Amino acid sequence: MAEKATKAVPAMAVAGVLVAAPHATTAAKVPVSSAVIVEQAHAGALAGLHEPTRPTTVRTGGMLSAVTDALVVHHEPTRRYTVRPGDTLSSIAQRFYGHAADWRLLYQANRSVVHDPGMIFPGELLKIPGRTARSTTSTPAMPTALTTSAIPSGTLSCHGLEHLWEEAGGSSGHAFMAAEIAMAESSGRQFATGPVGERGYWQINTNHGSLSTYDPLGNAKAAVIISANGTNWHPWTTFTSGAYRGRC
């Protein structure tokens, strides 16, 4: 009887843990410490069996990785760009992103520098944020003139030039003269370029620095400034020669 009582009983595996068979308690006494370890291992194994699944993660090749692809975006590095004469937010967006409509991305990233999206100036340092996997081109495109839809752009008539002059803060009393000067200078063409680089409707000379721009509103504001709000047109040869008369 003593020999039978000391014989080891068979064991069975439960979730990778050796556990004494149920009838073993009648045949042999297990040390207290061993029993506690076995019981804890058994409880841990059962807890593992009932642990809720976590669909957001998987193990691949021994490394934990997220499977929530919809939440993962891959960022490109932010670059810097110095504005050149004739640049607009749309043209810069076209250059870096391939879509002029992404001008809003540039505007939002450079609000501390660009206060009016229709007014950027040579020498300004802009951040060119990297596009992400979620970037889209569904944003409405900005007009070719890189300004709001309320600002006339493209090839303009005398009426359009008057409207642009007033939008730039020019005196309505001098709007007609301003339109005649612009029509004589550029035939109302936004991207007209003079023999020494004069730009835009009012052919603003490059010696005026950032005032020389093809941007409609910027060009009109330059004309307002240089002409002292329409009271001094002498800087324009079309005025001194009288070539402006009858243009509108």
Secondary structure in CASP SS format (residue, H / E / C, confidence):
PFRMAT SS
TARGET T0000
AUTHOR 0000-0000-0000
METHOD secondary structure of the structure
MODEL  1
M C 1.00
A H 1.00
E H 1.00
K H 1.00
A H 1.00
T H 1.00
K C 1.00
A C 1.00
V C 1.00
P C 1.00
A E 1.00
M E 1.00
A E 1.00
V E 1.00
A C 1.00
G C 1.00
V E 1.00
L E 1.00
V E 1.00
A E 1.00
A C 1.00
P H 1.00
H H 1.00
A H 1.00
T H 1.00
T H 1.00
A C 1.00
A C 1.00
K C 1.00
V C 1.00
P C 1.00
V H 1.00
S H 1.00
S H 1.00
A H 1.00
V H 1.00
I H 1.00
V H 1.00
E H 1.00
Q H 1.00
A H 1.00
H H 1.00
A H 1.00
G H 1.00
A H 1.00
L H 1.00
A H 1.00
G H 1.00
L H 1.00
H H 1.00
E C 1.00
P C 1.00
T C 1.00
R C 1.00
P C 1.00
T C 1.00
T E 1.00
V E 1.00
R E 1.00
T E 1.00
G C 1.00
G C 1.00
M E 1.00
L E 1.00
S E 1.00
A E 1.00
V C 1.00
T C 1.00
D H 1.00
A H 1.00
L H 1.00
V C 1.00
V C 1.00
H C 1.00
H C 1.00
E C 1.00
P C 1.00
T C 1.00
R E 1.00
R E 1.00
Y E 1.00
T E 1.00
V C 1.00
R C 1.00
P C 1.00
G C 1.00
D C 1.00
T C 1.00
L H 1.00
S H 1.00
S H 1.00
I H 1.00
A H 1.00
Q H 1.00
R H 1.00
F H 1.00
Y H 1.00
G C 1.00
H C 1.00
A H 1.00
A H 1.00
D H 1.00
W H 1.00
R H 1.00
L H 1.00
L H 1.00
Y H 1.00
Q H 1.00
A H 1.00
N C 1.00
R C 1.00
S C 1.00
V C 1.00
V C 1.00
H C 1.00
D E 1.00
P C 1.00
G C 1.00
M E 1.00
I C 1.00
F C 1.00
P C 1.00
G C 1.00
E C 1.00
L E 1.00
L E 1.00
K E 1.00
I E 1.00
P C 1.00
G C 1.00
R C 1.00
T C 1.00
A C 1.00
R C 1.00
S C 1.00
T C 1.00
T C 1.00
S C 1.00
T C 1.00
P C 1.00
A C 1.00
M C 1.00
P C 1.00
T C 1.00
A C 1.00
L C 1.00
T C 1.00
T C 1.00
S C 1.00
A C 1.00
I C 1.00
P C 1.00
S C 1.00
G C 1.00
T C 1.00
L C 1.00
S C 1.00
C H 1.00
H H 1.00
G H 1.00
L H 1.00
E H 1.00
H H 1.00
L H 1.00
W H 1.00
E H 1.00
E H 1.00
A C 1.00
G C 1.00
G C 1.00
S C 1.00
S H 1.00
G H 1.00
H H 1.00
A H 1.00
F H 1.00
M H 1.00
A H 1.00
A H 1.00
E H 1.00
I H 1.00
A H 1.00
M H 1.00
A H 1.00
E H 1.00
S H 1.00
S C 1.00
G C 1.00
R C 1.00
Q C 1.00
F C 1.00
A C 1.00
T E 1.00
G C 1.00
P C 1.00
V C 1.00
G C 1.00
E C 1.00
R E 1.00
G C 1.00
Y C 1.00
W C 1.00
Q C 1.00
I E 1.00
N C 1.00
T H 1.00
N H 1.00
H H 1.00
G H 1.00
S H 1.00
L H 1.00
S C 1.00
T C 1.00
Y C 1.00
D C 1.00
P H 1.00
L H 1.00
G H 1.00
N H 1.00
A H 1.00
K H 1.00
A H 1.00
A H 1.00
V H 1.00
I H 1.00
I H 1.00
S C 1.00
A C 1.00
N C 1.00
G C 1.00
T C 1.00
N C 1.00
W C 1.00
H C 1.00
P C 1.00
W C 1.00
T H 1.00
T H 1.00
F H 1.00
T H 1.00
S C 1.00
G C 1.00
A C 1.00
Y C 1.00
R C 1.00
G C 1.00
R C 1.00
C C 1.00
END
